[in-house]
Amino acid sequence: MATSAGKEGYLFPDTYLVVPELTGMAAVGLMENTFNNKVPQEMVDALANLGFSLDEGVILASLLERETLTGEERPVIAGILYNRLAAGWPLQVDAAVQYAMANDICTQGSVECKDWWPRPITSTDLELDSPYNTYVYSGLPPAPISNPGISSLKAVAFPENTDYW
C-alpha cells in the first residue's frame, strides 16, 4: 500500500477533478503521477548538466515555490541560489526557516500547530538548530519544504545566470 510519507515535493499542486469516493492514497497516487507526467526528461537532463539530481532539484524548487511570488522572478532567484551553493554560502531562504519552525512547533504537541504560518521570522528564529535552517547550515536542506509547481521546477532546471548573490 502506498503512503504519502516522504512524498513531499513530488505531489504536484494542480486542480484535480476527482470522484467523491477517491481514497486519500489514490489522490496521492494521482498527484504523484501528475508530477511524473509534468517533469520531462529534458528537465532531468538540464538538472544533471548543472550537477544536480532530480531529488536535489525538487528540494531547490520547493524553496523557490515558498520564497517567491511570481514565475518571472523564479529563474533569477534560482540563479542566485545556485551562485550561493557553488560558493558554499548559506542559502538564507526565510521560507526554509519557517518550515523548520513549523516542524519544531508542531512536533512539540503542547501548542496548536495551526498558528505558525505566516508569522514573520525574527533574528532569534534564524538561530534555530535545524537542518532546514538555511541561515545556519550551508547546502540544501535534507528534503523539500513544499510541493513545487511547474514554474519553480522549470526555474531550477533553467536558471538565469546572474551576478547577484
N, CA, C and O atoms as a DFTB+ gen file, in Angstrom:
660 C
 N C O
     1  1       0.848      -1.195       0.000
     2  2       0.000       0.000       0.000
     3  2       0.882       1.243       0.000
     4  3       1.806       1.350       0.806
     5  1       0.605       2.169      -0.887
     6  2       1.363       3.417      -0.957
     7  2       0.972       4.329       0.200
     8  3      -0.165       4.307       0.672
     9  1       1.928       5.123       0.642
    10  2       1.648       6.120       1.665
    11  2       2.124       7.470       1.150
    12  3       2.841       7.548       0.153
    13  1       1.722       8.522       1.834
    14  2       2.165       9.857       1.435
    15  2       3.442      10.257       2.154
    16  3       4.012      11.303       1.841
    17  1       3.912       9.457       3.110
    18  2       5.132       9.774       3.837
    19  2       6.305       9.843       2.873
    20  3       6.476       8.966       2.026
    21  1       7.107      10.881       3.005
    22  2       8.278      11.023       2.169
    23  2       8.009      11.468       0.748
    24  3       8.917      11.426      -0.082
    25  1       6.811      11.888       0.441
    26  2       6.475      12.280      -0.930
    27  2       6.393      13.802      -1.098
    28  3       6.104      14.291      -2.190
    29  1       6.644      14.539      -0.029
    30  2       6.597      15.991      -0.161
    31  2       7.578      16.413      -1.240
    32  3       8.719      15.955      -1.279
    33  1       7.119      17.285      -2.107
    34  2       7.905      17.724      -3.240
    35  2       7.481      17.052      -4.527
    36  3       7.688      17.595      -5.612
    37  1       6.888      15.870      -4.416
    38  2       6.532      15.070      -5.590
    39  2       5.023      14.940      -5.781
    40  3       4.572      14.189      -6.646
    41  1       4.251      15.653      -4.992
    42  2       2.787      15.674      -5.125
    43  2       2.442      16.964      -5.862
    44  3       2.410      18.043      -5.270
    45  1       2.187      16.836      -7.147
    46  2       2.068      18.022      -7.991
    47  2       0.848      18.857      -7.618
    48  3      -0.275      18.354      -7.593
    49  1       1.081      20.158      -7.323
    50  2      -0.045      21.040      -6.997
    51  2      -0.788      21.440      -8.272
    52  3      -0.230      22.094      -9.153
    53  1      -2.015      21.048      -8.348
    54  2      -2.814      21.312      -9.542
    55  2      -4.282      21.291      -9.145
    56  3      -4.615      21.015      -7.992
    57  1      -5.145      21.578     -10.085
    58  2      -6.577      21.427      -9.872
    59  2      -6.962      20.057     -10.399
    60  3      -6.695      19.730     -11.556
    61  1      -7.582      19.266      -9.560
    62  2      -7.943      17.899      -9.923
    63  2      -9.456      17.732      -9.846
    64  3     -10.090      18.191      -8.896
    65  1     -10.019      17.085     -10.833
    66  2     -11.424      16.714     -10.822
    67  2     -11.473      15.251     -10.397
    68  3     -11.038      14.369     -11.136
    69  1     -12.000      15.002      -9.214
    70  2     -11.995      13.635      -8.680
    71  2     -13.392      13.244      -8.213
    72  3     -14.235      14.095      -7.931
    73  1     -13.608      11.968      -8.140
    74  2     -14.884      11.451      -7.645
    75  2     -14.857      11.469      -6.119
    76  3     -13.789      11.340      -5.522
    77  1     -16.008      11.625      -5.486
    78  2     -16.052      11.662      -4.017
    79  2     -15.504      10.386      -3.365
    80  3     -15.037      10.425      -2.227
    81  1     -15.558       9.279      -4.069
    82  2     -15.100       8.015      -3.498
    83  2     -13.586       7.845      -3.536
    84  3     -13.069       6.853      -3.021
    85  1     -12.876       8.773      -4.125
    86  2     -11.428       8.661      -4.245
    87  2     -10.797       8.594      -2.861
    88  3     -11.055       9.448      -2.013
    89  1      -9.981       7.591      -2.637
    90  2      -9.320       7.455      -1.338
    91  2      -8.139       8.410      -1.255
    92  3      -7.666       8.916      -2.273
    93  1      -7.673       8.648      -0.057
    94  2      -6.510       9.503       0.147
    95  2      -5.287       8.984      -0.585
    96  3      -4.562       9.750      -1.220
    97  1      -5.059       7.688      -0.497
    98  2      -3.900       7.103      -1.167
    99  2      -4.031       7.172      -2.682
   100  3      -3.031       7.331      -3.381
   101  1      -5.240       7.057      -3.194
   102  2      -5.440       7.198      -4.637
   103  2      -5.167       8.643      -5.057
   104  3      -4.612       8.884      -6.129
   105  1      -5.552       9.593      -4.223
   106  2      -5.275      11.006      -4.507
   107  2      -3.769      11.256      -4.518
   108  3      -3.259      11.975      -5.377
   109  1      -3.062      10.660      -3.560
   110  2      -1.605      10.778      -3.527
   111  2      -1.014      10.208      -4.812
   112  3      -0.129      10.819      -5.411
   113  1      -1.493       9.055      -5.234
   114  2      -1.020       8.445      -6.478
   115  2      -1.285       9.317      -7.688
   116  3      -0.438       9.434      -8.573
   117  1      -2.460       9.929      -7.731
   118  2      -2.812      10.823      -8.826
   119  2      -1.862      12.018      -8.874
   120  3      -1.382      12.390      -9.945
   121  1      -1.594      12.615      -7.724
   122  2      -0.700      13.772      -7.669
   123  2       0.737      13.389      -8.025
   124  3       1.448      14.153      -8.678
   125  1       1.152      12.210      -7.593
   126  2       2.494      11.726      -7.916
   127  2       2.620      11.427      -9.415
   128  3       3.638      11.752     -10.026
   129  1       1.604      10.817     -10.002
   130  2       1.614      10.558     -11.442
   131  2       1.629      11.858     -12.238
   132  3       2.300      11.953     -13.266
   133  1       0.896      12.851     -11.767
   134  2       0.886      14.149     -12.443
   135  2       2.283      14.749     -12.408
   136  3       2.753      15.283     -13.412
   137  1       2.955      14.665     -11.254
   138  2       4.338      15.151     -11.166
   139  2       5.194      14.458     -12.228
   140  3       5.913      15.118     -12.978
   141  1       5.116      13.138     -12.288
   142  2       5.937      12.372     -13.235
   143  2       5.628      12.751     -14.681
   144  3       6.526      12.749     -15.523
   145  1       4.378      13.074     -14.977
   146  2       3.997      13.467     -16.338
   147  2       4.400      14.901     -16.670
   148  3       4.636      15.221     -17.835
   149  1       4.480      15.765     -15.665
   150  2       4.785      17.183     -15.896
   151  2       6.285      17.461     -15.959
   152  3       6.702      18.479     -16.511
   153  1       7.090      16.573     -15.404
   154  2       8.542      16.788     -15.370
   155  2       9.174      15.933     -16.470
   156  3       9.401      14.738     -16.279
   157  1       9.459      16.548     -17.624
   158  2      10.011      15.777     -18.740
   159  2      11.486      15.441     -18.523
   160  3      12.155      16.042     -17.682
   161  1      11.971      14.490     -19.281
   162  2      13.380      14.084     -19.212
   163  2      14.303      15.269     -19.486
   164  3      15.406      15.342     -18.944
   165  1      13.850      16.193     -20.327
   166  2      14.642      17.395     -20.631
   167  2      14.994      18.161     -19.356
   168  3      16.112      18.660     -19.225
   169  1      14.052      18.258     -18.417
   170  2      14.316      18.951     -17.156
   171  2      15.300      18.154     -16.297
   172  3      16.195      18.726     -15.673
   173  1      15.129      16.853     -16.271
   174  2      16.037      15.995     -15.500
   175  2      17.452      16.113     -16.069
   176  3      18.422      16.207     -15.316
   177  1      17.568      16.109     -17.406
   178  2      18.868      16.249     -18.057
   179  2      19.484      17.619     -17.780
   180  3      20.690      17.722     -17.554
   181  1      18.665      18.668     -17.796
   182  2      19.162      20.020     -17.517
   183  2      19.707      20.101     -16.099
   184  3      20.748      20.716     -15.867
   185  1      19.008      19.483     -15.147
   186  2      19.498      19.450     -13.767
   187  2      20.830      18.710     -13.690
   188  3      21.757      19.158     -13.015
   189  1      20.922      17.580     -14.381
   190  2      22.162      16.800     -14.383
   191  2      23.313      17.626     -14.958
   192  3      24.438      17.557     -14.463
   193  1      23.032      18.406     -15.999
   194  2      24.066      19.269     -16.585
   195  2      24.525      20.341     -15.599
   196  3      25.647      20.839     -15.697
   197  1      23.673      20.687     -14.665
   198  2      24.029      21.647     -13.620
   199  2      24.697      20.958     -12.424
   200  3      25.141      21.618     -11.486
   201  1      24.761      19.628     -12.471
   202  2      25.386      18.871     -11.386
   203  2      24.437      18.486     -10.271
   204  3      24.869      18.219      -9.149
   205  1      23.138      18.453     -10.571
   206  2      22.135      18.166      -9.552
   207  2      21.265      16.986      -9.968
   208  3      20.959      16.809     -11.147
   209  1      20.878      16.198      -9.000
   210  2      19.929      15.108      -9.228
   211  2      18.511      15.679      -9.247
   212  3      18.293      16.832      -8.876
   213  1      17.569      14.875      -9.675
   214  2      16.164      15.302      -9.633
   215  2      15.758      15.593      -8.192
   216  3      15.085      16.592      -7.941
   217  1      16.145      14.753      -7.249
   218  2      15.798      14.986      -5.844
   219  2      16.334      16.335      -5.357
   220  3      15.625      17.072      -4.672
   221  1      17.571      16.658      -5.705
   222  2      18.142      17.949      -5.301
   223  2      17.418      19.092      -5.991
   224  3      17.186      20.140      -5.387
   225  1      17.060      18.896      -7.257
   226  2      16.310      19.920      -7.979
   227  2      14.943      20.170      -7.365
   228  3      14.487      21.312      -7.305
   229  1      14.286      19.108      -6.908
   230  2      12.978      19.252      -6.270
   231  2      13.117      20.008      -4.949
   232  3      12.279      20.848      -4.622
   233  1      14.160      19.715      -4.198
   234  2      14.388      20.454      -2.941
   235  2      14.554      21.934      -3.254
   236  3      13.913      22.777      -2.626
   237  1      15.403      22.252      -4.212
   238  2      15.638      23.646      -4.575
   239  2      14.364      24.304      -5.103
   240  3      14.073      25.450      -4.762
   241  1      13.606      23.589      -5.932
   242  2      12.350      24.134      -6.450
   243  2      11.344      24.371      -5.332
   244  3      10.568      25.326      -5.382
   245  1      11.356      23.500      -4.318
   246  2      10.435      23.691      -3.191
   247  2      10.774      24.971      -2.423
   248  3       9.879      25.651      -1.921
   249  1      12.051      25.294      -2.333
   250  2      12.461      26.547      -1.691
   251  2      11.969      27.737      -2.508
   252  3      11.438      28.704      -1.961
   253  1      12.152      27.655      -3.827
   254  2      11.677      28.730      -4.707
   255  2      10.168      28.918      -4.601
   256  3       9.671      30.043      -4.563
   257  1       9.455      27.809      -4.554
   258  2       7.984      27.866      -4.505
   259  2       7.501      28.676      -3.312
   260  3       6.569      29.471      -3.431
   261  1       8.131      28.474      -2.166
   262  2       7.697      29.168      -0.946
   263  2       8.321      30.546      -0.795
   264  3       7.753      31.413      -0.131
   265  1       9.472      30.755      -1.398
   266  2      10.204      32.013      -1.194
   267  2       9.791      33.110      -2.173
   268  3       9.931      34.293      -1.863
   269  1       9.289      32.739      -3.338
   270  2       8.995      33.713      -4.391
   271  2       7.491      33.854      -4.611
   272  3       6.692      33.015      -4.196
   273  1       7.146      34.937      -5.274
   274  2       5.732      35.204      -5.540
   275  2       5.340      34.987      -6.994
   276  3       4.208      34.599      -7.279
   277  1       6.272      35.235      -7.922
   278  2       5.904      35.175      -9.341
   279  2       6.840      34.263     -10.126
   280  3       7.996      34.052      -9.758
   281  1       6.306      33.736     -11.211
   282  2       7.102      32.911     -12.099
   283  2       8.233      33.677     -12.761
   284  3       9.265      33.097     -13.101
   285  1       8.046      34.976     -12.946
   286  2       9.066      35.792     -13.601
   287  2      10.327      35.909     -12.757
   288  3      11.433      35.935     -13.296
   289  1      10.173      35.979     -11.443
   290  2      11.343      36.148     -10.587
   291  2      12.044      34.831     -10.256
   292  3      13.184      34.844      -9.793
   293  1      11.393      33.713     -10.482
   294  2      11.957      32.432     -10.067
   295  2      13.270      32.076     -10.757
   296  3      14.184      31.619     -10.070
   297  1      13.428      32.257     -12.082
   298  2      14.728      31.928     -12.692
   299  2      15.872      32.779     -12.136
   300  3      16.994      32.293     -12.000
   301  1      15.596      34.037     -11.816
   302  2      16.626      34.915     -11.251
   303  2      17.005      34.427      -9.851
   304  3      18.187      34.303      -9.530
   305  1      15.997      34.153      -9.023
   306  2      16.266      33.680      -7.661
   307  2      16.959      32.315      -7.715
   308  3      17.839      32.039      -6.899
   309  1      16.576      31.468      -8.659
   310  2      17.257      30.177      -8.818
   311  2      18.728      30.411      -9.126
   312  3      19.589      29.728      -8.572
   313  1      19.028      31.361     -10.000
   314  2      20.419      31.690     -10.311
   315  2      21.183      32.161      -9.090
   316  3      22.349      31.810      -8.906
   317  1      20.531      32.953      -8.258
   318  2      21.161      33.425      -7.020
   319  2      21.454      32.248      -6.098
   320  3      22.539      32.157      -5.523
   321  1      20.482      31.348      -5.961
   322  2      20.682      30.194      -5.080
   323  2      21.805      29.292      -5.599
   324  3      22.597      28.779      -4.809
   325  1      21.882      29.096      -6.908
   326  2      22.985      28.318      -7.485
   327  2      24.329      28.995      -7.206
   328  3      25.307      28.318      -6.889
   329  1      24.386      30.325      -7.321
   330  2      25.625      31.045      -7.005
   331  2      26.049      30.792      -5.565
   332  3      27.221      30.541      -5.286
   333  1      25.088      30.862      -4.659
   334  2      25.397      30.642      -3.242
   335  2      25.842      29.211      -2.982
   336  3      26.779      28.982      -2.218
   337  1      25.174      28.242      -3.614
   338  2      25.576      26.848      -3.447
   339  2      26.999      26.623      -3.957
   340  3      27.801      25.963      -3.297
   341  1      27.308      27.171      -5.127
   342  2      28.637      26.982      -5.720
   343  2      29.737      27.588      -4.848
   344  3      30.857      27.080      -4.802
   345  1      29.401      28.676      -4.161
   346  2      30.388      29.350      -3.309
   347  2      30.430      28.777      -1.894
   348  3      31.272      29.175      -1.089
   349  1      29.523      27.840      -1.585
   350  2      29.485      27.279      -0.242
   351  2      28.827      28.189       0.781
   352  3      28.983      28.005       1.988
   353  1      28.095      29.164       0.288
   354  2      27.402      30.099       1.177
   355  2      26.108      29.470       1.685
   356  3      25.553      28.585       1.034
   357  1      25.627      29.919       2.839
   358  2      24.262      29.531       3.245
   359  2      23.256      30.122       2.267
   360  3      23.453      31.228       1.763
   361  1      22.191      29.397       2.002
   362  2      21.177      29.870       1.049
   363  2      20.364      31.034       1.601
   364  3      19.914      31.885       0.834
   365  1      20.168      31.088       2.904
   366  2      19.420      32.154       3.574
   367  2      18.016      32.324       2.993
   368  3      17.631      33.413       2.567
   369  1      17.271      31.238       2.986
   370  2      15.891      31.233       2.497
   371  2      14.955      31.269       3.704
   372  3      14.885      30.314       4.477
   373  1      14.238      32.381       3.856
   374  2      13.335      32.543       5.002
   375  2      12.282      31.443       5.064
   376  3      11.943      30.971       6.149
   377  1      11.763      31.034       3.916
   378  2      10.714      30.011       3.893
   379  2      11.201      28.702       4.503
   380  3      10.418      27.983       5.123
   381  1      12.477      28.383       4.335
   382  2      13.020      27.156       4.926
   383  2      13.074      27.276       6.449
   384  3      12.849      26.299       7.164
   385  1      13.371      28.470       6.934
   386  2      13.377      28.696       8.386
   387  2      11.957      28.569       8.921
   388  3      11.748      27.981       9.982
   389  1      10.990      29.105       8.209
   390  2       9.598      28.965       8.629
   391  2       9.188      27.497       8.660
   392  3       8.459      27.075       9.557
   393  1       9.645      26.731       7.701
   394  2       9.364      25.289       7.683
   395  2       9.999      24.627       8.914
   396  3       9.373      23.797       9.573
   397  1      11.226      24.994       9.209
   398  2      11.908      24.445      10.389
   399  2      11.149      24.803      11.665
   400  3      11.003      23.971      12.561
   401  1      10.671      26.040      11.743
   402  2       9.894      26.466      12.910
   403  2       8.623      25.644      13.029
   404  3       8.246      25.234      14.127
   405  1       7.960      25.400      11.905
   406  2       6.720      24.619      11.926
   407  2       6.992      23.210      12.408
   408  3       6.235      22.673      13.217
   409  1       8.063      22.605      11.921
   410  2       8.411      21.258      12.384
   411  2       8.659      21.251      13.875
   412  3       8.226      20.340      14.581
   413  1       9.358      22.271      14.357
   414  2       9.667      22.362      15.778
   415  2       8.395      22.561      16.601
   416  3       8.182      21.873      17.600
   417  1       7.560      23.493      16.182
   418  2       6.328      23.809      16.909
   419  2       5.344      22.640      16.864
   420  3       4.758      22.273      17.882
   421  1       5.173      22.066      15.686
   422  2       4.146      21.042      15.515
   423  2       4.522      19.700      16.129
   424  3       3.643      18.881      16.397
   425  1       5.793      19.460      16.354
   426  2       6.186      18.192      16.983
   427  2       6.239      18.290      18.494
   428  3       6.384      17.273      19.172
   429  1       6.124      19.497      19.037
   430  2       6.130      19.655      20.494
   431  2       4.851      19.113      21.113
   432  3       4.864      18.620      22.241
   433  1       3.765      19.202      20.390
   434  2       2.496      18.689      20.876
   435  2       1.832      19.551      21.937
   436  3       0.676      19.315      22.289
   437  1       2.537      20.536      22.447
   438  2       1.961      21.355      23.514
   439  2       1.294      22.618      22.990
   440  3       0.620      23.314      23.749
   441  1       1.465      22.925      21.728
   442  2       0.855      24.124      21.151
   443  2       0.042      23.739      19.929
   444  3       0.244      22.681      19.334
   445  1      -0.861      24.602      19.574
   446  2      -1.658      24.385      18.371
   447  2      -0.769      24.548      17.150
   448  3      -0.042      25.535      17.032
   449  1      -0.823      23.611      16.270
   450  2       0.025      23.593      15.089
   451  2      -0.460      24.571      14.020
   452  3       0.267      24.831      13.061
   453  1      -1.638      25.105      14.156
   454  2      -2.222      25.930      13.091
   455  2      -1.726      27.372      13.068
   456  3      -1.945      28.064      12.074
   457  1      -1.072      27.848      14.113
   458  2      -0.748      29.264      14.196
   459  2       0.691      29.614      13.826
   460  3       1.135      30.721      14.132
   461  1       1.420      28.737      13.194
   462  2       2.823      29.012      12.920
   463  2       3.037      29.813      11.648
   464  3       4.083      30.449      11.518
   465  1       2.120      29.818      10.718
   466  2       2.319      30.465       9.421
   467  2       1.266      31.516       9.200
   468  3       0.108      31.243       9.517
   469  1       1.546      32.653       8.704
   470  2       2.792      33.170       8.183
   471  2       3.462      34.149       9.135
   472  3       3.756      35.278       8.741
   473  1       3.702      33.762      10.335
   474  2       4.386      34.641      11.282
   475  2       5.749      35.031      10.731
   476  3       6.519      34.166      10.312
   477  1       6.057      36.329      10.728
   478  2       7.385      36.741      10.246
   479  2       8.477      36.145      11.139
   480  3       8.299      35.995      12.348
   481  1       9.603      35.813      10.520
   482  2      10.696      35.266      11.311
   483  2      11.449      36.386      12.008
   484  3      11.471      37.525      11.541
   485  1      12.059      36.050      13.119
   486  2      12.833      37.010      13.905
   487  2      14.301      36.606      13.893
   488  3      14.653      35.529      13.412
   489  1      15.152      37.473      14.424
   490  2      16.579      37.131      14.493
   491  2      16.798      35.907      15.378
   492  3      17.736      35.145      15.147
   493  1      15.958      35.708      16.375
   494  2      16.052      34.507      17.209
   495  2      15.697      33.261      16.404
   496  3      16.332      32.219      16.566
   497  1      14.688      33.360      15.539
   498  2      14.306      32.232      14.686
   499  2      15.465      31.795      13.790
   500  3      15.617      30.609      13.496
   501  1      16.277      32.755      13.360
   502  2      17.383      32.454      12.458
   503  2      18.460      31.602      13.123
   504  3      19.345      31.077      12.447
   505  1      18.385      31.464      14.445
   506  2      19.359      30.650      15.183
   507  2      18.858      29.233      15.454
   508  3      19.589      28.426      16.027
   509  1      17.631      28.918      15.055
   510  2      17.055      27.603      15.294
   511  2      17.974      26.511      14.750
   512  3      18.390      26.560      13.593
   513  1      18.285      25.532      15.587
   514  2      19.160      24.437      15.173
   515  2      18.330      23.374      14.471
   516  3      17.751      22.489      15.101
   517  1      18.291      23.484      13.164
   518  2      17.543      22.543      12.326
   519  2      18.275      22.420      10.999
   520  3      18.790      23.418      10.494
   521  1      18.335      21.225      10.420
   522  2      18.962      21.104       9.099
   523  2      18.201      21.866       8.012
   524  3      18.711      22.045       6.906
   525  1      16.989      22.311       8.322
   526  2      16.206      23.120       7.384
   527  2      16.522      24.610       7.520
   528  3      16.052      25.418       6.719
   529  1      17.312      24.977       8.525
   530  2      17.653      26.380       8.715
   531  2      18.801      26.732       7.775
   532  3      19.963      26.435       8.052
   533  1      18.455      27.367       6.664
   534  2      19.430      27.688       5.629
   535  2      20.237      28.941       5.950
   536  3      21.017      29.407       5.119
   537  1      20.055      29.483       7.139
   538  2      20.935      30.543       7.634
   539  2      22.080      29.926       8.431
   540  3      23.194      30.450       8.436
   541  1      21.802      28.821       9.099
   542  2      22.796      28.154       9.943
   543  2      23.609      27.142       9.150
   544  3      24.826      27.051       9.316
   545  1      22.937      26.377       8.281
   546  2      23.586      25.301       7.547
   547  2      23.700      25.643       6.064
   548  3      22.733      26.095       5.451
   549  1      24.867      25.430       5.499
   550  2      25.075      25.626       4.063
   551  2      24.532      24.418       3.310
   552  3      24.297      23.360       3.894
   553  1      24.340      24.585       2.034
   554  2      23.844      23.498       1.198
   555  2      22.335      23.412       1.243
   556  3      21.652      24.267       1.806
   557  1      21.837      22.350       0.629
   558  2      20.392      22.137       0.572
   559  2      19.873      21.529       1.859
   560  3      20.592      20.780       2.520
   561  1      18.627      21.840       2.229
   562  2      18.005      21.120       3.346
   563  2      17.868      19.642       2.978
   564  3      18.043      19.280       1.815
   565  1      17.561      18.793       3.947
   566  2      17.519      17.356       3.677
   567  2      16.354      16.887       2.805
   568  3      16.412      15.788       2.252
   569  1      15.310      17.686       2.671
   570  2      14.125      17.268       1.924
   571  2      13.370      18.521       1.477
   572  3      13.638      19.615       1.972
   573  1      12.427      18.366       0.543
   574  2      11.626      19.515       0.107
   575  2      10.800      20.105       1.254
   576  3      10.446      19.414       2.210
   577  1      10.506      21.401       1.128
   578  2       9.677      22.087       2.127
   579  2       8.267      22.350       1.606
   580  3       7.421      22.867       2.335
   581  1       8.017      21.996       0.355
   582  2       6.698      22.199      -0.242
   583  2       6.620      21.348      -1.505
   584  3       7.579      20.667      -1.870
   585  1       5.493      21.396      -2.151
   586  2       5.310      20.731      -3.440
   587  2       5.386      21.803      -4.523
   588  3       4.431      22.556      -4.716
   589  1       6.519      21.877      -5.234
   590  2       6.679      22.956      -6.211
   591  2       5.840      22.753      -7.459
   592  3       5.594      21.628      -7.893
   593  1       5.408      23.868      -8.022
   594  2       4.691      23.855      -9.287
   595  2       5.669      23.875     -10.453
   596  3       6.884      23.925     -10.263
   597  1       5.132      23.838     -11.636
   598  2       5.958      23.740     -12.839
   599  2       6.856      24.954     -13.013
   600  3       7.975      24.815     -13.507
   601  1       6.403      26.137     -12.625
   602  2       7.212      27.345     -12.767
   603  2       8.497      27.242     -11.941
   604  3       9.569      27.612     -12.421
   605  1       8.399      26.750     -10.721
   606  2       9.579      26.603      -9.864
   607  2      10.487      25.493     -10.375
   608  3      11.710      25.630     -10.355
   609  1       9.895      24.397     -10.832
   610  2      10.696      23.295     -11.359
   611  2      11.465      23.726     -12.614
   612  3      12.636      23.381     -12.772
   613  1      10.811      24.477     -13.503
   614  2      11.483      24.970     -14.708
   615  2      12.596      25.955     -14.348
   616  3      13.672      25.925     -14.946
   617  1      12.339      26.815     -13.382
   618  2      13.338      27.809     -12.985
   619  2      14.603      27.150     -12.458
   620  3      15.707      27.636     -12.704
   621  1      14.452      26.056     -11.742
   622  2      15.607      25.342     -11.203
   623  2      16.360      24.617     -12.323
   624  3      17.590      24.563     -12.311
   625  1      15.635      24.069     -13.272
   626  2      16.277      23.369     -14.393
   627  2      16.916      24.350     -15.375
   628  3      17.938      24.045     -15.990
   629  1      16.310      25.524     -15.517
   630  2      16.789      26.508     -16.477
   631  2      16.924      27.876     -15.798
   632  3      16.188      28.807     -16.124
   633  1      17.876      27.997     -14.843
   634  2      18.018      29.242     -14.090
   635  2      18.622      30.354     -14.952
   636  3      19.263      30.100     -15.972
   637  1      18.400      31.565     -14.517
   638  2      19.029      32.698     -15.190
   639  2      20.426      32.881     -14.604
   640  3      20.596      32.916     -13.385
   641  1      21.426      32.998     -15.481
   642  2      22.775      33.320     -14.997
   643  2      22.752      34.745     -14.498
   644  3      22.292      35.650     -15.194
   645  1      23.247      34.942     -13.298
   646  2      23.209      36.268     -12.702
   647  2      24.453      36.504     -11.860
   648  3      25.070      35.566     -11.356
   649  1      24.804      37.764     -11.718
   650  2      25.903      38.132     -10.837
   651  2      25.410      38.432      -9.438
   652  3      26.207      38.738      -8.551
   653  1      24.095      38.348      -9.226
   654  2      23.516      38.630      -7.907
   655  2      23.787      37.485      -6.943
   656  3      23.897      36.326      -7.345
   657  1      23.893      37.826      -5.682
   658  2      24.144      36.841      -4.636
   659  2      23.037      36.865      -3.604
   660  3      23.075      36.100      -2.640
